[in-house]
Structures are given as C-alpha cells and as structure tokens.
Amino acid sequence: MTTTTNKPPGQARSTGPTVQEVLAEEAARQVVPSALQSESPAYFGVADLPRERYLSPEYHAREVAKMWRTVWQMACREDDIPNVGDTIVYDIADDSVVVVRVTPDEIKAYHNSCLHRGTQLARGQTSMASLTCPFHGWSWNLDGSMRNLPCQWDFPQVDKAKLSLPEVKVDTWDGWVFVNLDPESGTLADYLGEVLPAHFEQMPLKSRFKAAHVQARVPANWKATMEAFIESYHVFVTHPQIVMFTGDHNTQYDVFDQHSNRMITLIAVPSPSLGDSVGDDEVTESLIVDFLGSDAPTELGEGQTARDVAANAHRIEFSKLYGVDLSKMSNTEAIDAIEYALFPNFIPWAGDGFPIVYRFRPDENNPMACIVDVMLMGLCPAGIDPPTAKIHWLDNAPGSDSPDWTEAPELGALGAILNQDMGNLSRVQRGLRASRREGVTFSAYQESRIRHFARILDRYLEA
C-alpha cells in the first residue's frame, strides 16, 4: 500500500494497491504485456493554467495558426476508405481536408476547395470516380491532376496541366490515417516517438474493426472537454455507479516522449475513497451483474481474486460477441482502462476489455464548443472482415444544448457514462465564463496528463 504522507511535491499518491503491485502479482501467473509493466510519472509543478485558454477567440486563433496547422492529427481509419474512390472529409477550424483512396495501396489528401471559386469538393463520407465541384463541374482525378474544365475556351489563363489540387501531407499508423497541414513538417514516425508504436505493437488496433462511431457537438471548449477524459480524479463524484469496482484515485499516470502520455485504471478494485469496507463479492456483483448485466459467475473460486472473476466474465462475453478465443488474455487487457493519448486530440485505449477511441477538436472557430468522436473497436473473428461503422451524428437532446449519448445504442453502457461526463461540461464552460479567477487549478499527479498537454501546446504557441 502506498501512502500520502511525507511525500515531496509531485510524489504523493493515493492509498490502495498500485497498478504495478497488482500487475506484478498477476504477471507471475499470466502473460502481461511488458508495455504495461512500467511507469513513467512526470511532475510539471502546481501553477495554475490561464483561464483564457478555454474562452478567448484570440487564443483559439493562435492555436489554429501555430498548432492545428502544424501538428499531425488523426483524420480517419484506413477502413473508412477501403475502396478506390472512397473519400472522407476532416475539418479543423477553417481548414477542410478530403482524404482519398487513390489506388488499393495509396491514400492521398487534398485541401477540400475547388480551384475555381472555392466550393467544397466533398462533404462527409462518400465514394466518387473524381473530385467534382457541385457548382460548375470543375473536376480532378483521384491523383489530384485536373480532369475537366467546362468551357475551357473562356479561361485562357488556366493551364490544366498546372492546376492540380494542392496536397496535404498524409501517413498511416496502426490502421489510422493522419494528416498534417504543414508541408514543412517532420514525419509522422518522428511525431509518434518510440513509446506509442512500441506499446501498440503489443496491443495493436490495426487488427480491429470500427464497430461503432458516434459524433456530437458539445457546448464546451475542446481542451476542457478532452481534459475530462484524461484523468480519473472525477470518477468518484461523476460516476458513482462504478466506484465499487474502479480504482480511480490510484490510477497510474505516465508521460512519454514529446507528444504522448497514458493512464492505467484498475478495474475490479474498489475506489480507495470507499476505504477497506468493500469485499471481493461486492466488487464482482457490482461489476458483472449490476453494470454489465451479465449472467456470468460472480463467485470466487479457491485462490481467485475479484479481478480473476471479473476478467473471466469479460472473456466469456467478448468471446460470445466476437467469436474469438480470449482464454489466454491477461486480466489487465480484459478489464482495465488503459488509455493512451497523442497530442493534440487522439485518445486510443489499449487492451481488449474497453476498446474505446476518442477524438476532440474545435467546432469550427467557436472556442465555446467542440466536436467529439467516440469509437468502439471490435475484435475481428478469423476469416471474417466485418463492415466499418459509419458515423452516427447525435443531435442535441430536446430542450438541451447537449446530445443524449444513450440515443446511440451501439455504445451500450458507455452511453450513460458519457451523459454524466457531458453533463459536467456545459457547466464547466459556463462557470469558466463566470469565474473571477485568472487561473484554473490542477493537481500535481492525477491531472499531470493535462499539465503535460498544456506544456506541449504552450511550446507550439510560443514557437
């Protein structure tokens, strides 16, 4: 057990078993990925962050010019555009990028603007033989070369051979397509660093398929919204239905490389805030029966822990759902919340128990709202290639400025949890506007990932 007493700043920890203590015990009898058997904490001080970063149009404009137009950002899954001619549009602030499958083995991206009068060439997700303007019919081949200029006789100044679509840098990693608006930027490989690719080589998403993709507008700044999803400090108050089986305050927080970080939250371990009064039988009953709605066994056999029983229930449920053998999956991969993050806004989970991916970005140029993507990554049965989920856009709930995430049944129990999170965020944004403090306060350890990303953002803004 760790304690909170007599610790220097940044080294204080909650009571309760640490992630590494639990995984070390389980690694003696299971194959636990080495990527999870390490920790890399970081201390970024305790100074407040400026409130303007969530409110100011001027701050947002600096983000667009100095960060969004220079960083690598996830645009889609490779499977979103599986066939030649498939396209998907990725919008960020004023910029719009159309990602295109040019050949079976080549993906390109272009600025999504007609070179005649600027009309968007594509919207949403579709398939087309050429990129054709819906206004006057100017068109380009999938490789970006100009295809057709109606009434070319009236444009003596235009040389079709020189009027190719301006390209956006594009690359792929682990089944994801990334774009970068800066033609002088470094490579995606350098941006990813060493740790993230090495860890996901052990726990790959490339072999998965996108089983659900829900998108909605949230009435809060993109950073305030993302920050609610990269710490577990809020769980005890915001998600009381899961504290019986969630080790929230003893979550492990790690910082890697230049652009990535991680947290690991133990499941089938009660919150330290509950003290020592919760027994293993209560933990398994709460998780398996009350939360999952499963009829899997909850009784502990001889020598079993609550985590053993809970992980076995997950293995049974996921084996039924996907038709795959998960009997050798470790407890931590089966049930723990293992969440990585790549600056600025890509949040992929690892492991097999909760295969979630989040993405957060501004709602065009409104610093008071953002677009949130929630994806669930399913396991692919042998010999079967399941279809990739299309985007399900959620409108605002009646009488509310926020969507009702339970209206997306494909999210299962996650929908209710998202409603709890999103219910906080409109109040966060409104409260920030009302605040008379110039700064916003964050903890040293449990909110260290927020501080890490804020430091990275500052580095871009000050460049």
Summary of the structure (lengths in Angstrom):
residues: 463
radius of gyration: 23.5
end to end distance: 43.3
largest distance: 85.5
contacts: 1495
relative contact order: 0.16
helix: 31%
strand: 26%
